[in-house]
Amino acid sequence: MLTPGEVKLADGRSVEFANLDVAATAPCLRVVADAVAELLPFYGSVHRGAGALSERCTREYEQARETVADVLGHGPGDTVVFTRNTTDAFNLLARAVPAGTTVVTFDSEHHANLLPWRNAVRLRAPRSPGEAVAALRACLAGLEGDVLVSVTAAGNVTGEVWPVERLAAVAHGSGARIAVDAAQLAPHAPGRLAGLGADYIAFSGHKLYAPFGAGVLAGRADWLDAAEPYLAGGGAGAHVADDGTTRWVTGPARHEAGTPNLLGAVALATALRFLHERDLATGEQALLRRLREGLAALPHVRELRLFPADAERVGIVSFTVAGRDPGELAVTLGREHGIGVRTGLFCAHPLTRRLLGDDGPAQPEPAGPAPAGPAPAGPASAGPASSSGQAIRASFGIGTTPEHIDRLLAALQ
């Protein structure tokens, strides 16, 4: 893995950088950097060139697509479209859903899966996986026509794993389709993606230990082949007539107009294959227990969570420190301890505000369609909220060590 090595602290000492902001951007894997470096001497146009460089790059680009499809277990009725990131993928899907389709999501989603949908049915964030399933079942019972359910696989604020397989079964039982934001699950458990039962999956390369600028929207081809191209331009048109009418191609090229991000696609596929071939869970879960138990022992620290404390989760923990501004504390952690964390509302404003207690005290109301006005707080919103209405997030993955976790806990102490 490519890392910055040691960083200099405010007092002049140097320490190994503890990157606990992996959920935002994971560092690049050495195997990914090597794959990109190997391809650079052959860098050329994809698809429409006849020379040796174009042939090599076209083969590498389409092999990257096949790698993603293989990991996802996709068949001939599915397609893999390379996008810029997860946000781009969901905006593409939002453009492709048939007119009149009802989209159902939860108000706890990352903005990438919250903002692209217009006039969506937003269900209140559940307080347990079972409540999520019950809320979706009740909602779908009253809907007709085309329906798309769009949910996260693992929350970017709490790290909690959602019951996607059960949600998919409920959706399919009602004749609906389901799209899954796998941006946070894919780096931790890529082997689970094929078994989610999703009709569409979206994720980003920069959270998979690959560089910025590449993402994936993969799933059923029919809606995507019937939709107007996401981008109109070279490669998307099968025939452009003199009178301005255009016949569009089908398949992924329909939504990949222009010169594609070849290096991004190859990097993403290389990282996905590397992670898929390894057991990541054991080490990460040990680090997660170490962090959560350590935070629980600090009386001035409060972990934010939506589900019960024993719910399955990936290596993401958000918390507040009583009496301390998260932004100032993050600066202190960086300058005095060599620790990188993230602060704010994590592009999931409704959920994070609720967990911070900014939307009022907890109320024993069932999950269901979110009403107008403030929503009730979740089960972990009792106690002092941060003075600035923000939180701190520590997240980790490959390259994180027990010493990194212990250094954070010692600094907070």
Secondary structure, DSSP 8 states (H G I E B T S, - for coil): -----EEE-TTS-EEE-EE-BTTT-----HHHHHHHHHHGGG---SSS--SHHHHHHHHHHHHHHHHHHHHHT--TTEEEEEESSHHHHHHHHHHHS-TT-EEEEETTS-GGGTSS-SS-EEE---SSHHHHHHHHHHHHTT--S-EEEEEESB-TTT-BB--HHHHHHHHHHTT-EEEEE-TTTTTT-GGGGGGS--SEEEEEGGGTTS-SS-EEEEEEHHHHHHS--SS-STTTEEEE-TTS-EEE--SGGGG--SS--HHHHHHHHHHHHHHHTS--HHHHHHHHHHHHHHHHT-TTEEEE-SS-TTS-B-SEEEEEETT--HHHHHHHHHHHH-EE-EEE-TT-HHHHHHHHTTT-SB------B--SS---B-TT--S---TTS-EEEEE--TT--HHHHHHHHHHH-
